C-alpha cells in the first residue's frame, strides 16, 4: 500500500523541520529529571527486564514495552563497545553515553521526538485521501466551493477529469498549484502539525501523549479511507491503530468514534440523503465491518497491555498510583452543569497552544461547516462553482454533500473530545493533543483554499471562462503568466509571492514559538544552576535546606540537605549553613530571611533570558 506512494521532497523537508524542532533542547534538565511524569515511563520500561508486568495501570503498557525495546537495543550497542575495548575511548568523547540513568531518559525522549515528527506522515496521507479531486474555478470564494464527491465524474466527468489531468501535467508553478490541490493542502497540513507549539513542547518529554497521537493519526488515516471506500482492510487497519493508541493512553480509544462516523458518512453519501435508504444500508451486513474494526482494536489493546487480563485485580482497583479506578477517581468529574460550563475557561489556552493564526483558521472552518450544514438542513438551493457540463442524478448535490461530510469528519472529533475533557476536575493543556492531527488538516485545507483564491485574485483579474472558451486550467495559467511576463496580476505581484506571503503570515508565529520552546529547553534549568553553585561553593560537611514546592536535586558528596515545603518554619533554619528558596514572594521572603540572620549570596532568574525552572534564591547563614 505505502510502497505506491511517491515521497514528496517537500514532505521530507517538513519532516526534517519537525524533527529539528523536537530535538532542539531535548537534553533539558540534564543530568536531572524535573518532569514528574517522565520517571513513571522510564522506570517502568527499565523494570521490564526484571518483570514484564509494570505493576501499575494508570497508563497502559504498550509504550513501556516499546521504550524497553529501544533501551535494550542501546544496551546491546553499549555492550558491543565494551567487548571490543572502545569504552574508555568513547567515555572521553561522549561521556554522557555512560551516564546512567539520565541517558535512559534522553533515549526515550529522542524516541518520542521521532514519533512526534513522523506523525506528519499519516496527517499528510489523510489529506491526500480527503482533499483529492478538488477543482478550482475562477472567482471561487474561499470556503464556498464544494469538492467533487467520489463518482462525480459520472456527471460531466470526461471534461472534468480531462481538465484536472491536463492541469497536473502543467509544469508551471500555477499549474502545480491549481492542478493538485490535495497535495498542496496535505503539505500545508503536515507543516501545521510540524510547528504546533504544544506538540513540539511535549515531544521533548518522555511521556505517552505524543506516542498516543502518532498511533491515533494512523487510525484517522484509515478512517478517512473508510469514508471513501468500504474495503475490509480500511476498517481493520483503522481498528488496529485505534487499539495501539488506546494501549498507549486510554483516551486514544475515542478515535473509534471517528471510524463509526466515517462509516455513517460513507452510507449517507451513497444514499444521497434518502433516510429510508440510509437506515436500510446502515443495518445491512456492512455494519459487521464496524464491529470487526472494534474487535481489532480490542484485541490489539490487550496485546499491548496484556496484564490487564493477568492482573485484573490490580487493574480494577482504587490502589493509589496503580489501579485504573484510582485513575478515574483522580481525574474526577464535575458534579453540576455549572461546574462543567465553568471549565470552558480552560479552552482559552488553545490560542496560545495553537498560535492565534491557526486558532482563527479553526474557528473560520467551524463557521464554514455550520453555514453548509444550515444550507443542507433548510434546503436552500446551493449553486456549485464547480464547472460541469451536465448535472444529473443529483451529482451536484453529492459534491456539496461530500464537502459537508469532509468537514464533519475533520471537526467532529475535536469538538467532541474538547467537550469530553471539560467534564474533568483536572486540566492540563496536553489533554488536547489528541485533536491536533484533525486541526492540522483543517488548517492545511483552509490555507490552501485561501492561497488558491488569492492567487486567482492577483493573477486572473480577467480570467477567460473555461466553460465558454474550452480552455483547460494549464492553458489559462500559461496564458496569464505569458501575458504578464510572470510578474503577476493587477497589483504586480506574482502567484508565488502571494502563496509565500500567505504561508509566512499563517505559519511564522507558530514556527517562532516552537523554535523558542526549544531555545528555552536548551538553556540550563535554574534548579540545575543552583545545584551546580552548591557543588562549587559549599564546603564538605555543610548543611543545606531546600524550601519550596520545586525540588532541587543535590548530588554533592559530603553535603547534607533536607527539603521543606513552606518558608514559615523559620525557627528550624538556624541549624543550616545555606538555604535554597524557590517559588516564594520576593519581598516577604527577603525580609524574613534577613531578620533571621541570612544573607542573599546568589539568585537565579527564569527570565531574561527565559529558561525553565523557578526563581531560586540562595542564602548563607551569617550568624556566629
N, C-alpha and C positions, 0 to 999 in steps of 0.2 A: 504494500500500500504506500508507505512513505518513500519507497525507492523511486517511485514515479515522479516525486516532487523535485523540481529543479530549484536548487538553492539560490535564492536571490542574494546578490552580493551586498545589497543594502541591508538585508536582514542580518547578514554576518556582521556588518559594521554596527548595527544596532545591538547585536548580542555582545560584541566586544565592549561597547559603551556601557551596557548594563552590567557586565562583569566587572569592569574597572570601577564603576560607581559603588559596587557592592564589596569589592576587595579593598578599596582605599580606606584605611583606618581599621582594618579587620583585626589588628593587633591591640586594640584599645584595652586599657586596664593592665596590660602585661607588666609584671607576671601575676597580677591578682585578678580575681573574678568578682565583679561587683553586682552583676545582674543576679537576682535571687532565683530565677528560673533555670539558668544555664546548668548549675550543678545537678538538678533533677534529671536532665537528659544525659549529660556526660558521665556522671557517676553510675547511672543505670546501665549505660552502654558498656562501660568498663566492667561492671559487675557481671555481665552476661557470661564472661569466660569462666566464672565460678558457679553460676546458677542461671539457667536460661529463663527462669521466672523472675522478672524485675521485682515482683512482690508488691507493687502498688498500681492502682488503676485510675489515678487522677488524670493520667494521659494514657491513651492506647500505646501499644508496644512496637508498632511497625518501625518507627524511626529509631527506636532503641537498637533494633536488630540491624538496620541499615548502617547506622553510625558505628556499631560494633564491627561490621564487615569492613568499613573504611579504616577503622583503627587497627583491625587485625592485619590488613594489608600494610599499614605503617609499621607494625611490629615486625613483619617479615622483612621489609626493606631495611629497617634499622638493624635487625639481626644479621642480615646479609653483610652489612658494612662491618659489623663486629667480627664476623667469621673471617672475612678477607683482610682484617687488620687495618681498616681505614677509620676506625672510630676516633683515635687520638687526633688524626689529621683533620677530620670533619668537625670535631669538637672545637677546634681552633677557628675554623672557617664559619661554621653555622652552629654555635654553641646552643642555641635555643632548641635544636633538634633533639637534645637530650635533657631538656628542661621539663621534667615531669612534676605535676600533672598539667602544667599550663599548656604544653604542646598539644595535649589531647583536646583542650578547648579550642585552640587555634585550628586544628584539623577539622573538627566538626563545624566550626564557623565557616571555613572555606568550602566545605561540602554543602552547607546551607546556601552560601552565596552563589555557588554554581547552580544549584537547583532554582534559586530565585532568578538568575539570569536566563536559564533555559526555559523558564515559564513563558518567555516571549514566543517560543515556537508554537505551542498549542493556541496561543492568542492569535498569532498570525494565521495559522491554518484555519481557525474558526472563522476569521474574517474572509478568507478565500472561499469558504463554503457559503457564508451568509450574504456576501456582497457581490457574488459573481453574477454577471448578466445584466448589470445596470447600464443604461444608455443615457447619454446626455443630449439635451435639445436646447438650442439657443433660446435664451430668455427664461430658462428654468430658474425658479426661485429656490433658494436653499431650503431643504426640508419639505418641499412641496411635491417633488416628483415621486412617482410610485415606481418601484423597481419591478421589472418584469418577473412574473411568477414562473416557476417551472412549468413548461408546457405552453407559455405564452407565444412561442414561435409558431404554434398552430394558427395563430391569428395574425396573418401577415408576416409569418416567421421568416420566409425566404428573404425578404427585403431587409428585415431587421438583422438577421444573422449575417447577411452579406455585408451590411454596413459595419457591424461590430468586427467581423473578421478583417475587413479592409483596414479599419482603424488600428487594429493591433499590429498590422504589418507596417504601418507608417513608422519610420524611424525617427521622425522629428520629436521634439520634446512634447509639443501639444498632442501629437499622435499617441505617444505612450501614455500621456496623462488622461486623455479622453478615452482611449481605446481599451484600457484595462483598469477601470475604476476599482475593482475588487483588490487588485494588487496594491494600489496606492493607499486605499483605506485600510488594508490589512497591515501595511508597513507603518502607517501612522498609528495604528492601534498598538503594534509592538513597541513603537517609540514611546507612546504614552505610558505603557506599562513599565518600560525600562527606566523612566525618570520619575515615577510616582515616589515622592519623598518618603512616605511612611513605609512603603515596601522596601526601599533602599535602606532605611534605618533598621528595620527588623531583620534584614538579610545579613546584618553584621552580628547577629546573635545566634547562639547555639540553642534554639528553641524549636518548637514543632509547627509554628504558624506558617512560616514560609514554605516548608515541605508540603504541608497540607494544601496550600494554594496551588502548588505545582501539580499535584495529582488531580485536584478539583478542576483545574484548567483543561486537563486532558479529557475528563469526563464531559466538560462543557463542549469540547470539540466534537465528540461523538454524538452528544445530544443534538448539536446543530445539524449533524448528518441525518439524525432521526427525523428532524424537521423536513428534510427534503427527500428522504428515502426510507422505506420500511424494511430495509435489509436486516436480517437477523444479526449480522456482525456489528452493526451500529448499536443496537440495544445491548448486546453482550459486552462490548468493549466499554460503553458508557457505564454499565453497571460495575464492571471490573475496576475501573478507575475511581468510581464513586466509593467502592469498598476500600481502596487504597487510601483515599482521602479520609474516610471515617476512621480507618485504622491508624491514621497519623494523629488526627484530633477529632474528637467525637462530633463536633458541629459540621464536619465535612459531609455528614450523612444527608444534610439538607439539599445537596445537589441532586438527589434522587427526584426531588420535586420538579427540577428542570427537565428531567427525562420524561416525566409524566406530562408536563406542559408541552414539550416538543411533540409527543405522541398525539395529544389532543389537537394541537395546531395543525399537524400534518393531516389529520382526518378532516378538520374544519376547512382547510384549503381545498381538499379534494371534493368535499360535499358542497362547496360554494355557498355556504350559509344556509342550506336546507336542513332544518332542525331534525326532521324525521330521518333523513339520510345520515346525519351526523350521529344520532343516537344508535341507529342500527349498525353503523360501521364501528362505533366505539365498543359496543358489546359483542363484536364478532370475534373470530379467532385471533385477530390482531392484538387483542387485549392480553393474550398469553405472552406476547413478546415483552410487555411491560413487567409482568410477573417474573419472567426469566431474567430480565435485567436486574430486578430487585433481589432475586435469589443469587445471582452472580455477585452482587455487591455484598450480600450477607456472607457468602462463602469466602470471599477474599478478605472480608473484615476479620473473620475468625482465623484465617490462615495468618494474618498479620498480627493478631492478638490472641493466640491460642489458649493462653492461661485464663481467659475468661471462663472457658469450659472446665479447665482442670483445677482452677482455684476460685470457683464461683462464690464460695463463702466470703472470701476477702473482697471480691469484686462487688458483690451485692451487700455492702455493709456501710456503716457510718464511721468506720475506723478512721481516725484522723490521718489525713495525708495519704490514705491507701484505698479507701472504698469509693466506689462510684457514687453511692448515695451521699457520702460525705461531700463529694464534689458538687452535687446538685444543691445540697444544703448550704455549702459555702458560697456559691454564686447567687443563690437565693432568687426570689421572685417577689415583685411588688404585690401588695395586698389590696390595692384600690386603683380605680381608674385615674384618680387624681395623681397618685404617685407615678403611674405609667406615663401620663402626658407630661408630668414634670421632668421625666427622664429625657424628653426630646431636646432638652438643652444640651445634651451631650453631642447631638448632631452638629453643633456649632464648631466642632473640631474638624469636620470634613473639609471646609475651605482651606484650612491650614495644612491638613494632611495630603490633600489633592493638589493644592495651589488654586488660587481664585480663578484663573483662566479655565482650567479643566473642570472645576466645580460649576462654573456658569454654563459650560457646554453641556454638562449632565442635566442641569435644570432646563435648558432650552430643549433638549431631546425629550425630556419628560413632557414638556409643554406640547411639543410636536405630536407625541403619541396621543395625548389627551384630545388634541384637535382632530386627529384622524379617527380616534375612537368615537368622538361625538358625531362626526360626519357619517360614520358607519351606523351608529345607533339610530339617529334621527333620519337616516336615509336621504341625506342631501346629495343631489347629483354631483359626482366628482369627475371633473374633466381632466383626464390624464394628459400631461405634456409629453408622454412617450409617443413617438410617431409610429403609427401602424396603418397599413393600407386598409385593413379590414378589421372590424371589431364584431365578433360574433360569438355566440355560445358563452357569453359572459366572461371572455378572457380579459377584457379591460378591467372588469371588476375584480378578477382574480389577481391581476397585477397590483391593484390597490390593496387587496386583502393580504397579499404576500408582504407588502411593506408593513402593514399593520402587524402581521404575525412576527416579522423580524424584530420590530421594536418591542413587542410583548415579550419575546424570548430574551432580549437583552435587558429589559428593565424589570421584569417580574422578580427575579431572584434578588437584586439589590434592594428593592422596596420591601419585599417580604422579610429578608434577612435583617434589615435595619429595624423593622417593626418588632421582630422577634427579640433582638438584642435589647431593645428598650424595656423589655419586661423584667430584666435582671436588676438586682440591687447593687451590683458592682459593675464598673465600667472601665475599660481601657481602650485607647484608640485602635490597638491591634486586633480588637474583636471584629473590626470591619474589613480586615484584609481579604476575607473570603469573597467579597463582592468586586474586588479590584479587576479581575480578568474581564468581567462584564462591562465595567465602567471604561476600561481601556478601549474596548470595541465601540462603545458609544462615542467616545472622544474621537477615535480614528474615523468613524463613519461621518460624523458631523463636520470635522475639519476638512475631510476630503470633499464633501459637498460644497462647503463654503469656498474652498480653494478653487474648485472647478467652476463654480458660478462666478467668482471674482475674475478668473482668467478670461471668461467669456465677456464680462463687462469691459475689461480693458482691451481685449484683443478682437472683439467681434461687435463693434458698435453697430455695424450694418451687415451682420452675417446673413448671407442669402439663405432662404428656406430650402432645406434639403428635400423637403417634400415637393416643392414646386419646381425645383430645378434639377432634381435627381442627382444631387451631389452627396457623396459619402463624407463621413467626418474627416478622413485623412485629406481629401481634396480641399475641403473648407480650410483646414488647418494650414496646409501648404500655401493656398492662395493668400490667406491672411498674412502669413509670415513673408511671403514673396512681395506682396504689395507694399508692406510696411518696412521691408528690409530687416525684419527681425527685431524692430525697435519697439514693438508693442502697438497699442491701440490709441484711442483718443487722447489719453494723457501721456503718451510716450513711454509707457512702462511695459516691459516685456512680461509674458506669462511666467517665465522662470522667476523673475523678480517678485511678481505677485505671490507666487507659491512660497518662495523662500521667506518673504516678509511675513506671510501668514504663519508658517511653521515657527519662525522666530518669535512672533507675538504669542503664540499658543504655548510653546514648549520652553522658552528661555527661563521663565520663572521656576517651574518645577525642576528643570535641569540645574539651575543655580542652587536651589535649595537642597537638591540631592547631593551635589558636589560639596556644598557647605556642611552637610551632615557628615560626610566622610572626613572633611577637614577637621571638624570638631572631634570626631572619634580618633583622629590621628595624633592629637595633642595629648600630652601626659595628663592623666586624671589628677585632680587636686589631692585626692587621697593618696595616690602614689607619690606625689611630690612631698606630702607630709611624711610619709613613711621613709622616703629617701633622706629627708632632712634629719629625721631621728637617727637613722643609721650613720650619718656623717657627723652629727653634733652632740649626741647624747652618749655619755661615757658608760662603761660597763658597770653594772650594779645599780643603775638609776631606776627609779620607779616612775611609771608614766600612767596617767589616767586619760582615757578617751571618752569624751562626753558628747552625747547627741544621738540622733536617730540613725546617722550614717556611720557604719563601722569602718575603721581604718585598720588594715592588716599590718602588723609589725612582725618582721622576721629577723630582727636583730638579736643575736645571741647575747645573753647576759643582761638583757633589759627586761624587767618585769612590767607588765601592764595589765590594767583592768578597765572594763568598759562600764559606763553609766549612761542611762537614757536621759536624765534630766540634770540641769545645772544647779537646781535648787538645793542639792545635797552638798553645800559648800563646806560644811564642817569636816567632811572626810578628805578634802583635797589637800589639807595641810601636810599630810604624810607623803605626798607625791612631789617629785622634783620637777616634773613637767606635766602640763595639762593641755591636751589637744581638744578643741571645741569645734563642733560643726552645727550648722542649722540653728543658730540662736540669734535673737535680736541684738544687733551690734552694740547699741548704746547701753542697753541693760547689762549685757554680758561684760563689756569692758569696764564698766563702773563696778560691778560686783567682784570681778577678778582683782581689780586694783585694790579694793577695800580689804581683800583677804590676802594681800601680800604677794600677788603675782604680777609679773611684768611681761608685756607682749613683746616677744622676740622675733616672731615670724608670722606672716599670713599669706595664704594662697587664695587668689580670687578665681572664680569661674567665669569672669567677664574680662573683656579687653586684654587678650583675645578670649573669645568664648571657648570653654573647654568643659568636659564632663566632670561631674563631682560637685560637692557642696563647697561653700566658702569655709575655709579652715583657718582657725587661729591657734597659734602655739604660744603657751605661756610658760614662763620659768618662775619657780618659787624662789623669791629673793629674801625670804625671812631667814634670820640667823638661827 
